Amino acid sequence: MLSTSCYKKKKKFPGSFNSVNSLLAVSIIEDVALPWPLSARPDQVELDVIIHKGDINLCEIKSSISKSEMHVFNLKKAYYEKKHGQRVSRAMVISPMIEPLAMKVARELDIETYSHADGVIL
């Protein structure tokens, strides 16, 4: 079940994503019925989606993030791409405290990292 009314009613955005010239931020919370590699039971997945000029950007904002949480964010990205059939242009994590091993994982997985939201340029 999706919590966002735009998706809940399964409305399509007017025009294509390429015609969107303004910023659209959507938070999606879904109950996933897939067995996740890191948990034996289905769980809720929360994603912050930013659509800007047709690009789909996923964002995770946390007070701190570890190596395993970085891997979970990458799984969320893969899930979003498979479920919605849309390629994610950018995946970014905003956190003032990112563990050194998490930074290494982020570089390997092509996830952008920021210590403050002011550093993000769309």
LOTOR-911319 format. One record per residue: z, y, x of N, C-alpha, C, CB in turn; residue number from 0; chain; residue in one letter. Coordinates in Angstrom, 2 decimals. Each point is the difference from the previous one (the first is absolute). Glycine has a CB too. Layout:
REM LOTOR-911319
+---------+---------+---------+---------+---------+---------+---------+---------+---------+---------+---------+---------+------+-------+------+
:    n_pz :    n_py :    n_px :   ca_pz :   ca_py :   ca_px :    c_pz :    c_py :    c_px :   cb_pz :   cb_py :   cb_px : resi : chain : resn :
+---------+---------+---------+---------+---------+---------+---------+---------+---------+---------+---------+---------+------+-------+------+
:       Z :       Y :       X :       Z :       Y :       X :       Z :       Y :       X :       Z :       Y :       X :  NUM :     A :    a :
...
+---------+---------+---------+---------+---------+---------+---------+---------+---------+---------+---------+---------+------+-------+------+
END
This chain:
REM LOTOR-911319
+---------+---------+---------+---------+---------+---------+---------+---------+---------+---------+---------+---------+------+-------+------+
:    n_pz :    n_py :    n_px :   ca_pz :   ca_py :   ca_px :    c_pz :    c_py :    c_px :   cb_pz :   cb_py :   cb_px : resi : chain : resn :
+---------+---------+---------+---------+---------+---------+---------+---------+---------+---------+---------+---------+------+-------+------+
:    0.00 :   -1.17 :    0.84 :    0.00 :    1.17 :   -0.84 :    0.00 :    1.24 :    0.89 :    1.21 :   -1.24 :   -1.85 :    0 :     A :    m :
:   -2.07 :    2.16 :    1.57 :   -0.09 :    1.23 :    0.77 :    0.77 :    1.09 :   -0.72 :   -2.24 :   -0.67 :    0.93 :    1 :     A :    l :
:    2.96 :    1.48 :   -0.19 :    0.81 :    1.03 :   -0.63 :   -0.75 :    1.30 :   -0.21 :    1.97 :   -1.04 :    1.04 :    2 :     A :    s :
:   -3.07 :    1.25 :   -0.41 :   -0.73 :    1.25 :   -0.12 :   -0.86 :   -0.02 :   -1.25 :    0.00 :    0.27 :    2.49 :    3 :     A :    t :
:    0.15 :    0.76 :   -3.33 :   -0.69 :    0.00 :   -1.30 :   -1.51 :   -0.07 :    0.16 :    1.89 :    1.31 :   -0.95 :    4 :     A :    s :
:   -2.42 :   -0.70 :    1.99 :   -1.45 :   -0.02 :    0.20 :   -0.49 :   -1.44 :    0.18 :    0.09 :    2.29 :    1.06 :    5 :     A :    c :
:    0.67 :   -3.10 :   -0.33 :   -0.37 :   -1.38 :    0.21 :    0.48 :   -0.88 :   -1.15 :    0.08 :    0.38 :    2.47 :    6 :     A :    y :
:    1.05 :   -0.03 :   -3.07 :    0.56 :   -0.80 :   -1.08 :   -0.99 :   -0.07 :   -1.16 :    2.32 :    0.66 :    0.70 :    7 :     A :    k :
:   -2.97 :    0.46 :   -0.99 :   -0.97 :    0.03 :   -1.09 :   -1.38 :   -0.43 :    0.47 :    1.31 :    1.82 :   -1.07 :    8 :     A :    k :
:   -1.41 :   -2.12 :    2.35 :   -1.25 :   -0.45 :    0.62 :   -1.13 :    0.99 :   -0.22 :    0.74 :   -2.35 :   -0.33 :    9 :     A :    k :
:   -0.40 :    3.64 :    0.38 :   -1.02 :    1.04 :   -0.09 :   -0.70 :    0.11 :    1.34 :    1.32 :    1.25 :   -1.76 :   10 :     A :    k :
:   -2.54 :   -0.89 :    1.72 :   -0.73 :    0.27 :    1.23 :    0.02 :    1.50 :    0.24 :   -1.48 :   -2.05 :   -0.31 :   11 :     A :    k :
:    1.51 :    2.41 :    1.56 :   -0.05 :    1.42 :    0.34 :   -1.40 :    0.51 :   -0.32 :    1.77 :   -0.26 :    1.82 :   12 :     A :    f :
:   -1.88 :    1.52 :   -2.26 :   -1.33 :    0.54 :   -0.28 :   -0.83 :    0.06 :    1.27 :    0.93 :    1.33 :   -1.92 :   13 :     A :    p :
:   -2.16 :   -1.78 :    1.85 :   -0.87 :    0.01 :    1.18 :    0.43 :   -1.07 :    0.98 :   -0.41 :    2.45 :   -0.31 :   14 :     A :    g :
:   -0.16 :   -2.41 :    1.47 :    0.37 :   -0.95 :    1.04 :    1.07 :    0.61 :    0.88 :   -2.30 :   -1.02 :   -0.04 :   15 :     A :    s :
:    2.92 :    0.19 :    0.87 :    1.01 :    0.51 :    0.92 :   -0.61 :    1.00 :    0.96 :    1.25 :   -2.15 :   -0.19 :   16 :     A :    f :
:   -2.54 :    2.03 :    0.48 :   -0.64 :    0.93 :    0.92 :   -0.11 :    1.40 :   -0.57 :   -1.26 :   -1.91 :    0.93 :   17 :     A :    n :
:    1.35 :    2.04 :   -2.24 :   -0.12 :    1.33 :   -0.59 :    1.35 :    0.70 :   -0.12 :   -1.99 :   -0.81 :   -1.25 :   18 :     A :    s :
:    3.07 :    0.15 :    1.64 :    1.32 :    0.61 :   -0.08 :    0.17 :    0.94 :    1.18 :    0.96 :   -2.02 :   -1.20 :   19 :     A :    v :
:   -0.79 :    3.30 :    0.93 :    0.13 :    0.99 :    1.06 :    1.42 :    0.51 :    0.16 :   -2.34 :    0.65 :   -0.41 :   20 :     A :    n :
:    3.22 :   -0.96 :   -0.52 :    1.37 :    0.46 :    0.11 :    0.91 :   -1.17 :    0.39 :   -0.44 :    1.80 :   -1.72 :   21 :     A :    s :
:    1.69 :   -1.48 :    1.91 :    0.98 :   -0.99 :    0.41 :    0.62 :   -0.66 :   -1.22 :    0.47 :    1.30 :    2.10 :   22 :     A :    l :
:   -0.42 :   -2.61 :   -2.12 :    0.60 :   -0.76 :   -1.08 :    0.97 :   -0.98 :    0.62 :   -2.05 :    0.24 :   -1.49 :   23 :     A :    l :
:    3.31 :   -0.14 :    1.15 :    1.01 :   -0.92 :    0.53 :    0.52 :   -0.86 :   -1.14 :    0.65 :    1.64 :    1.82 :   24 :     A :    a :
:   -0.63 :   -2.94 :   -1.62 :    0.41 :   -0.96 :   -1.02 :    0.97 :   -0.97 :    0.64 :   -2.19 :    0.23 :   -1.25 :   25 :     A :    v :
:    3.28 :   -0.48 :    0.57 :    0.94 :   -1.02 :    0.46 :   -0.18 :   -1.23 :   -0.88 :    1.67 :    1.75 :    0.84 :   26 :     A :    s :
:   -1.91 :   -2.88 :   -0.23 :   -0.25 :   -1.23 :   -0.74 :    1.16 :   -0.97 :    0.26 :   -2.53 :    0.33 :    0.14 :   27 :     A :    i :
:    3.11 :   -0.84 :   -1.21 :    1.01 :   -1.04 :    0.12 :   -0.50 :   -1.19 :   -0.79 :    1.92 :    1.68 :    0.29 :   28 :     A :    i :
:   -2.02 :   -2.82 :    0.35 :   -0.58 :   -1.17 :   -0.62 :    0.89 :   -1.21 :    0.23 :   -2.28 :    0.95 :    0.31 :   29 :     A :    e :
:    2.38 :   -1.82 :   -1.31 :    0.64 :   -1.29 :    0.19 :   -1.07 :   -0.96 :    0.48 :    1.76 :    0.44 :   -1.79 :   30 :     A :    d :
:   -1.60 :   -0.93 :    2.99 :   -1.01 :   -0.87 :    0.60 :    0.37 :   -1.45 :   -0.24 :   -0.52 :    1.73 :    1.76 :   31 :     A :    v :
:   -0.41 :   -2.48 :   -2.31 :    0.24 :   -1.41 :   -0.29 :   -0.57 :   -0.89 :    1.10 :   -0.04 :    0.50 :   -2.45 :   32 :     A :    a :
:   -0.19 :    0.09 :    3.60 :   -0.50 :   -0.78 :    1.14 :    1.15 :   -0.36 :    0.91 :   -2.24 :    1.13 :   -0.13 :   33 :     A :    l :
:    2.22 :   -2.30 :    0.73 :    1.06 :   -0.31 :    0.96 :   -0.21 :    0.78 :    1.29 :    0.26 :   -2.31 :   -0.99 :   34 :     A :    p :
:    0.65 :    3.19 :    1.30 :   -0.10 :    0.79 :    1.22 :    0.45 :   -0.84 :    1.19 :    0.39 :    2.12 :   -1.29 :   35 :     A :    w :
:   -0.99 :   -1.93 :    2.44 :    0.41 :   -0.77 :    1.18 :    1.45 :    0.24 :    0.39 :   -2.34 :    0.10 :    0.77 :   36 :     A :    p :
:    2.88 :    1.06 :   -1.12 :    1.36 :    0.32 :    0.41 :    1.04 :   -0.27 :   -1.08 :   -0.96 :    1.70 :    1.50 :   37 :     A :    l :
:    0.54 :   -2.12 :   -2.68 :    0.95 :   -0.35 :   -1.05 :   -0.56 :   -1.15 :   -0.82 :    0.86 :    2.37 :   -0.09 :   38 :     A :    s :
:    0.03 :   -3.18 :   -0.42 :   -0.42 :   -1.17 :   -0.76 :   -0.32 :    0.33 :   -1.45 :    1.40 :   -1.39 :    1.51 :   39 :     A :    a :
:   -0.92 :    2.53 :   -2.00 :   -0.20 :    0.37 :   -1.40 :   -0.87 :    1.24 :   -0.13 :    2.22 :   -1.00 :   -0.55 :   40 :     A :    r :
:   -2.84 :    1.15 :   -0.61 :   -0.73 :    1.25 :   -0.25 :    0.98 :    1.18 :    0.03 :   -1.72 :   -1.24 :   -1.40 :   41 :     A :    p :
:    1.22 :    2.38 :    1.79 :    0.85 :    1.16 :    0.12 :   -0.78 :    1.24 :   -0.39 :    1.33 :   -1.10 :    1.82 :   42 :     A :    d :
:   -0.63 :    2.22 :   -1.96 :   -0.66 :    1.26 :   -0.30 :   -0.63 :    0.58 :    1.25 :    1.61 :    0.42 :   -1.87 :   43 :     A :    q :
:   -2.75 :    0.19 :    1.70 :   -0.69 :    0.68 :    1.09 :   -0.17 :    1.45 :   -0.41 :   -1.21 :   -2.13 :    0.74 :   44 :     A :    v :
:    1.65 :    3.04 :    0.12 :   -0.17 :    1.42 :   -0.27 :   -0.93 :    0.59 :    1.06 :    2.29 :    0.15 :   -1.07 :   45 :     A :    e :
:   -3.29 :    0.57 :    0.61 :   -0.96 :    0.64 :    0.90 :   -0.17 :    1.45 :   -0.41 :   -1.19 :   -2.19 :    0.39 :   46 :     A :    l :
:    1.11 :    3.06 :    0.59 :   -0.36 :    1.39 :   -0.25 :   -1.45 :    0.15 :    0.42 :    2.40 :    0.85 :    0.37 :   47 :     A :    d :
:   -3.22 :   -0.49 :   -1.33 :   -1.44 :    0.13 :    0.22 :   -0.38 :    1.47 :   -0.08 :   -0.43 :   -2.32 :   -0.94 :   48 :     A :    v :
:   -0.26 :    2.81 :    1.95 :   -0.48 :    1.37 :    0.02 :   -1.52 :   -0.05 :    0.03 :    2.10 :    0.85 :    1.19 :   49 :     A :    i :
:   -2.72 :   -0.25 :   -2.19 :   -1.46 :    0.03 :   -0.05 :   -0.42 :    1.44 :    0.29 :   -0.14 :   -1.93 :   -1.70 :   50 :     A :    i :
:   -0.61 :    2.10 :    2.77 :   -0.42 :    1.33 :    0.42 :   -1.47 :   -0.04 :    0.41 :    2.35 :    0.55 :    0.77 :   51 :     A :    h :
:   -3.18 :    0.20 :   -1.48 :   -1.43 :    0.06 :    0.27 :   -0.64 :   -1.40 :    0.03 :    0.38 :    2.12 :    1.29 :   52 :     A :    k :
:    0.07 :   -2.98 :   -2.20 :   -0.57 :   -1.33 :   -0.10 :    0.59 :   -1.03 :    0.94 :   -2.02 :    1.10 :   -0.70 :   53 :     A :    g :
:    2.87 :   -0.68 :    1.63 :    0.65 :   -0.94 :    0.92 :    1.31 :   -0.50 :   -0.60 :   -1.06 :    1.15 :    1.97 :   54 :     A :    d :
:    1.30 :   -2.44 :   -1.85 :    1.24 :   -0.59 :   -0.49 :    0.92 :   -0.18 :    1.19 :   -1.18 :   -1.18 :   -1.92 :   55 :     A :    i :
:    2.35 :    1.82 :    1.83 :    0.99 :   -0.05 :    1.07 :    1.28 :   -0.61 :   -0.54 :   -1.01 :    2.03 :    1.13 :   56 :     A :    n :
:    1.57 :   -2.99 :   -0.42 :    1.29 :   -0.57 :   -0.38 :    1.06 :    0.61 :    0.89 :   -1.06 :   -2.17 :   -0.77 :   57 :     A :    l :
:    2.22 :    2.44 :    0.19 :    1.08 :    0.65 :    0.74 :    1.32 :   -0.70 :   -0.29 :   -1.24 :    2.20 :   -0.08 :   58 :     A :    c :
:    2.03 :   -2.36 :    1.12 :    1.35 :   -0.55 :   -0.13 :    0.94 :    1.04 :    0.60 :   -0.79 :   -2.45 :    0.13 :   59 :     A :    e :
:    1.75 :    2.92 :   -0.91 :    0.98 :    0.98 :    0.47 :    1.37 :   -0.67 :    0.02 :   -1.36 :    1.96 :   -0.91 :   60 :     A :    i :
:    1.94 :   -2.03 :    2.10 :    1.29 :   -0.66 :    0.16 :    0.87 :    0.78 :    0.97 :   -1.05 :   -2.24 :   -0.48 :   61 :     A :    k :
:    2.38 :    2.07 :    0.35 :    0.90 :    0.67 :    0.93 :   -0.04 :   -0.66 :    1.37 :    1.46 :    0.65 :   -1.92 :   62 :     A :    s :
:   -1.72 :   -1.95 :    1.94 :   -0.21 :   -0.73 :    1.26 :   -0.86 :   -1.22 :   -0.30 :    2.23 :    0.80 :    0.96 :   63 :     A :    s :
:   -2.93 :   -1.28 :    0.06 :   -0.88 :   -1.15 :   -0.21 :    0.05 :   -0.92 :    1.20 :   -1.49 :    1.38 :   -1.48 :   64 :     A :    i :
:    1.54 :   -2.67 :    1.19 :    0.07 :   -1.03 :    1.05 :   -1.35 :   -0.69 :    0.14 :    2.45 :   -0.34 :   -0.47 :   65 :     A :    s :
:   -2.52 :   -0.54 :    1.44 :   -1.22 :   -0.77 :    0.26 :   -0.39 :   -0.83 :   -1.23 :    0.58 :   -0.09 :    2.45 :   66 :     A :    k :
:    0.38 :   -0.59 :   -3.05 :   -0.31 :   -0.86 :   -1.16 :   -0.45 :    0.84 :   -1.20 :    1.67 :   -1.69 :    0.82 :   67 :     A :    s :
:   -1.08 :    2.87 :   -1.00 :   -0.40 :    0.86 :   -1.11 :   -1.42 :    0.54 :    0.21 :    2.41 :    0.62 :   -0.36 :   68 :     A :    e :
:   -2.81 :   -0.45 :    1.61 :   -1.37 :    0.44 :    0.29 :   -0.98 :   -1.11 :   -0.40 :    0.83 :    1.46 :    1.91 :   69 :     A :    m :
:   -0.47 :   -2.72 :   -1.63 :   -0.84 :   -1.13 :   -0.41 :   -0.09 :   -0.09 :   -1.53 :    0.64 :   -1.23 :    2.11 :   70 :     A :    h :
:    0.49 :    1.47 :   -2.79 :    0.00 :   -0.03 :   -1.47 :   -0.91 :    1.09 :   -0.55 :    2.34 :   -0.92 :    0.00 :   71 :     A :    v :
:   -2.32 :    2.10 :    0.61 :   -0.90 :    1.09 :   -0.44 :   -1.45 :   -0.41 :    0.17 :    1.73 :    1.71 :    0.62 :   72 :     A :    f :
:   -2.05 :   -2.40 :    0.46 :   -1.37 :   -0.48 :    0.20 :   -0.38 :   -1.03 :   -1.06 :    0.23 :    0.43 :    2.46 :   73 :     A :    n :
:    0.71 :   -1.27 :   -2.88 :   -0.26 :   -0.95 :   -1.08 :   -0.26 :    0.73 :   -1.32 :    1.45 :   -1.71 :    1.16 :   74 :     A :    l :
:   -0.71 :    2.79 :   -1.40 :   -0.23 :    0.81 :   -1.20 :   -1.40 :    0.59 :    0.01 :    2.45 :    0.53 :   -0.12 :   75 :     A :    k :
:   -2.88 :   -0.08 :    1.28 :   -1.35 :    0.56 :    0.14 :   -1.05 :   -1.06 :   -0.33 :    0.84 :    1.62 :    1.77 :   76 :     A :    k :
:   -0.68 :   -2.81 :   -1.20 :   -0.94 :   -1.09 :   -0.26 :    0.00 :   -0.38 :   -1.47 :    0.34 :   -0.85 :    2.33 :   77 :     A :    a :
:    0.84 :    0.83 :   -2.95 :    0.10 :   -0.31 :   -1.41 :   -0.74 :    1.04 :   -0.84 :    2.22 :   -1.11 :    0.41 :   78 :     A :    y :
:   -2.02 :    2.39 :   -0.10 :   -0.67 :    1.07 :   -0.74 :   -1.51 :   -0.14 :    0.09 :    1.95 :    1.52 :    0.44 :   79 :     A :    y :
:   -2.46 :   -1.75 :    0.76 :   -1.45 :   -0.12 :    0.19 :   -0.56 :   -1.18 :   -0.78 :    0.24 :    1.02 :    2.27 :   80 :     A :    e :
:    0.48 :   -2.13 :   -2.29 :   -0.48 :   -1.19 :   -0.72 :    0.09 :    0.20 :   -1.51 :    0.71 :   -1.44 :    1.93 :   81 :     A :    k :
:    0.41 :    1.97 :   -2.40 :    0.24 :    0.16 :   -1.43 :   -0.94 :    1.03 :   -0.64 :    2.39 :   -0.63 :    0.39 :   82 :     A :    k :
:   -2.60 :    1.76 :    0.29 :   -0.78 :    1.08 :   -0.59 :   -1.43 :    0.07 :    0.51 :    2.12 :    1.24 :   -0.24 :   83 :     A :    h :
:   -2.47 :   -2.06 :    1.21 :   -1.37 :   -0.03 :    0.49 :   -0.43 :    1.29 :    0.67 :   -0.50 :   -1.60 :   -1.79 :   84 :     A :    g :
:    1.46 :    2.34 :    2.31 :   -0.27 :    1.27 :    0.67 :    0.50 :   -0.08 :    1.44 :    0.16 :    1.26 :   -2.19 :   85 :     A :    q :
:   -0.96 :   -0.77 :    3.12 :    0.42 :    0.03 :    1.39 :    0.92 :    1.19 :    0.22 :   -2.15 :   -1.11 :    0.73 :   86 :     A :    r :
:    3.25 :    0.89 :   -0.04 :    0.94 :    1.07 :    0.32 :   -0.50 :    0.72 :    1.25 :    1.94 :   -1.28 :   -1.03 :   87 :     A :    v :
:   -2.12 :    2.60 :    0.92 :   -0.49 :    0.79 :    1.13 :    1.06 :    0.17 :    1.08 :   -1.53 :    1.20 :   -1.56 :   88 :     A :    s :
:    2.74 :   -0.89 :    1.14 :    1.09 :    0.22 :    0.95 :    1.28 :   -0.62 :   -0.54 :   -1.08 :    2.12 :    0.82 :   89 :     A :    r :
:    1.86 :   -2.69 :    0.07 :    1.34 :   -0.47 :   -0.32 :    0.94 :    0.77 :    0.90 :   -0.79 :   -2.35 :   -0.71 :   90 :     A :    a :
:    1.82 :    2.96 :    0.12 :    0.90 :    0.81 :    0.81 :    1.45 :   -0.21 :   -0.39 :   -1.81 :    1.67 :    0.27 :   91 :     A :    m :
:    2.67 :   -1.59 :    0.73 :    1.43 :   -0.12 :   -0.18 :    0.63 :    1.31 :    0.45 :   -0.05 :   -2.54 :    0.34 :   92 :     A :    v :
:    0.90 :    3.10 :   -1.18 :    0.72 :    1.22 :    0.35 :    1.48 :   -0.36 :    0.07 :   -1.74 :    1.51 :   -1.12 :   93 :     A :    i :
:    2.29 :   -1.40 :    2.32 :    1.39 :   -0.34 :    0.22 :    0.52 :    0.68 :    1.27 :   -0.35 :   -2.22 :   -1.17 :   94 :     A :    s :
:    1.53 :    2.82 :    1.10 :    0.54 :    0.63 :    1.20 :    0.50 :   -1.00 :    1.05 :    0.63 :    1.92 :   -1.44 :   95 :     A :    p :
:   -0.36 :   -3.15 :    1.00 :    0.51 :   -1.01 :    0.93 :   -0.87 :   -1.26 :   -0.09 :    2.37 :    0.92 :   -0.21 :   96 :     A :    m :
:   -3.29 :   -1.06 :    1.13 :   -0.87 :   -1.17 :    0.06 :    0.37 :   -0.77 :    1.26 :   -1.89 :    1.17 :   -1.25 :   97 :     A :    i :
:    2.27 :   -2.42 :    1.08 :    0.38 :   -0.82 :    1.15 :   -1.18 :   -0.14 :    0.96 :    1.67 :   -1.26 :   -1.42 :   98 :     A :    e :
:   -1.39 :    1.17 :    2.73 :   -1.08 :   -0.14 :    0.98 :   -0.92 :   -1.19 :   -0.26 :    1.50 :    1.07 :    1.65 :   99 :     A :    p :
:   -0.93 :   -2.21 :   -2.06 :   -0.84 :   -1.16 :   -0.31 :   -0.85 :    0.25 :   -1.25 :    1.73 :   -1.51 :    1.05 :  100 :     A :    l :
:   -1.21 :    2.29 :   -1.99 :   -0.76 :    0.34 :   -1.20 :   -1.17 :    0.91 :    0.37 :    2.08 :   -0.21 :   -1.41 :  101 :     A :    a :
:   -1.89 :    1.10 :    2.39 :   -1.10 :    0.87 :    0.46 :   -1.12 :   -0.85 :    0.61 :    1.64 :    1.88 :    0.44 :  102 :     A :    m :
:   -1.25 :   -2.89 :    0.32 :   -0.99 :   -0.90 :    0.61 :   -0.80 :   -0.73 :   -1.08 :    1.48 :   -0.30 :    2.02 :  103 :     A :    k :
:   -0.78 :   -0.21 :   -3.02 :   -0.65 :   -0.70 :   -1.11 :   -0.93 :    0.95 :   -0.75 :    1.98 :   -1.55 :   -0.22 :  104 :     A :    v :
:   -1.53 :    2.78 :    0.00 :   -0.82 :    0.99 :   -0.71 :   -1.31 :    0.26 :    0.75 :    2.09 :    1.06 :   -0.94 :  105 :     A :    a :
:   -2.02 :   -0.94 :    2.25 :   -1.22 :    0.21 :    0.79 :   -0.94 :   -1.19 :   -0.13 :    1.28 :    1.44 :    1.61 :  106 :     A :    r :
:   -0.73 :   -2.65 :   -1.57 :   -0.82 :   -1.22 :   -0.11 :   -0.65 :   -0.12 :   -1.38 :    1.51 :   -1.13 :    1.64 :  107 :     A :    e :
:   -0.81 :    1.58 :   -2.69 :   -0.50 :   -0.14 :   -1.37 :   -0.73 :    1.25 :   -0.49 :    1.89 :   -1.55 :   -0.44 :  108 :     A :    l :
:   -2.06 :    2.53 :    1.31 :   -0.70 :    1.25 :   -0.33 :    0.71 :    0.75 :   -1.13 :   -2.17 :   -1.04 :    0.74 :  109 :     A :    d :
:    3.49 :    1.12 :   -0.63 :    0.81 :    0.76 :   -0.95 :    0.45 :    1.27 :    0.71 :    0.78 :   -2.11 :   -1.22 :  110 :     A :    i :
:   -1.07 :    3.25 :    0.61 :    0.40 :    1.28 :    0.57 :    1.50 :    0.21 :   -0.23 :   -2.33 :    0.96 :   -0.38 :  111 :     A :    e :
:    3.02 :   -0.37 :    1.36 :    1.43 :    0.26 :   -0.13 :    0.26 :    1.49 :    0.18 :    0.55 :   -2.32 :    0.84 :  112 :     A :    t :
:    0.38 :    2.82 :   -1.65 :    0.39 :    1.41 :    0.07 :    1.52 :    0.08 :   -0.13 :   -2.22 :    0.76 :   -1.00 :  113 :     A :    y :
:    2.82 :    0.17 :    1.72 :    1.45 :    0.16 :   -0.09 :    0.38 :    0.98 :   -1.11 :    0.19 :   -0.49 :    2.44 :  114 :     A :    s :
:   -1.16 :    1.26 :   -2.93 :    0.27 :    0.97 :   -1.06 :   -1.27 :    0.16 :   -0.85 :    1.73 :    1.21 :    1.44 :  115 :     A :    h :
:   -1.56 :   -0.95 :   -2.72 :   -1.15 :    0.13 :   -0.89 :   -0.87 :    1.20 :    0.34 :    1.34 :   -1.09 :   -1.78 :  116 :     A :    a :
:   -0.77 :    2.09 :    2.44 :   -0.79 :    1.18 :    0.38 :   -1.08 :   -0.34 :    1.03 :    2.01 :    1.42 :   -0.48 :  117 :     A :    d :
:   -1.85 :   -2.53 :    1.19 :   -0.98 :   -0.38 :    1.02 :   -1.25 :   -0.66 :   -0.56 :    1.90 :   -0.27 :    1.54 :  118 :     A :    g :
:   -1.87 :   -0.10 :   -2.81 :   -1.14 :   -0.70 :   -0.61 :   -1.09 :    0.99 :   -0.39 :    1.55 :   -1.80 :   -0.85 :  119 :     A :    v :
:   -2.76 :    1.54 :    1.30 :   -1.15 :    0.83 :   -0.37 :   -0.97 :   -0.89 :   -0.77 :    0.28 :    1.54 :    2.02 :  120 :     A :    i :
:   -0.56 :   -1.17 :   -3.26 :   -0.94 :   -0.76 :   -0.81 :   -1.34 :    0.63 :    0.19 :    1.74 :   -0.67 :   -1.69 :  121 :     A :    l :
+---------+---------+---------+---------+---------+---------+---------+---------+---------+---------+---------+---------+------+-------+------+
END
